[in-house]
């Protein structure tokens, strides 16, 4: 039986759940892979400073775009629950309202980002040529931010619409576009950092506009864009329930900004470049858990109601290998708290989900990256994530134990 025949109303066992969520997992993994493409081409064809600029400004751009995950996960859970009680008309109205509001928010956030990008980047510690590269790359990406928000949102909503495979195909199309344009605009035509930014912006446009076209027309999914009324309660519920994913993404990006600030202090641009490589690997690894959460959450909700000077290049490579040797131990635990947070979102317990996400990143990771370097220097920065993941895992276990009775009832059903 293919994923096309699996519906939210079906009875799910572990095998069927994995098959239903597999396209979402691959979708997030592929998104992470093509997110690495800009870094690859910029590093190898434009130099160290532009590569450092991409890694330096990217956390801020991700903060501005992560509203899509809030609308997608929070709204997806609400839509799936409404479908589960049999009110398909209301589900379509909620779906339409959430998409329209997220698009408007994307436009507003993009405008504010373009206006305040320079002072924020300067406040983060960028100056000189690094600052100018950050502004160049960031402002081009921000032009496509509304579609970036929609792309992330629909990565969640495709699963709710029982079309996870279609979501995967859209992501592949956007990713292949990014890869081809990066090769053309950076490697073949000498457009440098601007070319990389244009390639990413166009791929985000494709990832955001195709779902609008698909759901705006008659289709064979349960969801379709149409007329809706303004429902303050539904929007509040969406934002509250999706606040954990919003907080998780904001916190991770904020912590990445702290890492960059600390690395500028302890290792300069080489440290930022090395951290960028670690983040690319980390994005791919964590995408597996996030993708599983994106695919599984609607089911639960439904049934629950580098090219540089040789010496510098060698130094960066040694630093990256050493950092990864330490940093990689965090992979053993990072997925547990991500899945735990998403599980509570699916149950409609946005407060607990947000608290896990907030403690994991904003509290534990921030504290670790600020304190440990005072004890161990640069190694303390690389080890900070390990300490934070240990603490986050313990906190998640405590929350699950405290809500064991409710969790067991959900799984029994």
BELVEN-V837569 format. One record per helix or strand of 2 or more residues. SS is the DSSP state (~ for helix, > for strand). FROM is the first residue (numbers start at 1). LEN is the number of residues. Records with the same first field share a line. If there is no record, write none. Layout:
SS=FROM-LEN, FROM-LEN
//
This chain:
~=3-3, 14-32, 48-18, 67-18, 88-37, 128-16, 145-16, 164-25, 192-25, 232-10, 243-24, 268-36, 310-37, 350-27, 378-25, 404-9
//
